[in-house]
């Protein structure tokens, strides 16, 4: 079994936010419609993961299920 500390989860949340910011910039600056669409999808997917990890931190969960 692998263990993660709250600090490691916080670092991951911070890294996800930086990556989401990058994809948001791509969405704004790109002239390629497909690239904008893919960036939007990536930002949404990473935002979902980020939200779940933030809930883990704020609720004091001790276990995370991986499916």
N, C-alpha and C positions, 0 to 999 in steps of 0.2 A: 504494500500500500504506500502511496506517495502522500506526503504532507506538504501543505503550503502554509506559510505564515500570513497573518493579516497584512504585514508589510509587503510581502511578495504580491499579494492580490492587489494592494493599492498601487504598486509599481505597474502592474499589468493594466489596471484601469487608466493610469496616467499615460501609458504608452498607447493604449487604444485611443484615447482622446487626441493625442498628437497625430495618429494615423487618420482618424476621422477628419481632423482639420486639413490634412493633406488632400484627402479625397474631396472635401468641400471646395478647396481651392481649384482642384482640377475641374469640378463641375462648373465653377464660375468662369474659368479662363479658357477652357478648351473650346475650339471651334468644331470639333468632331462630335457629332451627335451620339455615336455609339460609345465613344470614350466617356462622354458625360453621363450616359445611361449606366455604364458599368461602374463609374465612380460613385454614382448615387446608390446603386445596389450595394456596393462594398461598404459605403458609409452607413447605410441602414442596417446591414448585417452586423457590423462591428458595434454600432450603437446598441443593438439588442443585447449582445454579449456584455458590453460595458454596463448596461442597466442591471442585468442579472447579477454581475459581480458586485455592483454597488449595493444592491439589496442584500446580498450575503454579508457585506461589511456592516451595513446599518442595522440589520436585524440580529446580528450576533450568532448567525448560524454556525454550527460546528461541523456540519457535513454537507457535501455537495454530491448530488447524484450525477453520474455520467452515463448517458444512454448511447 
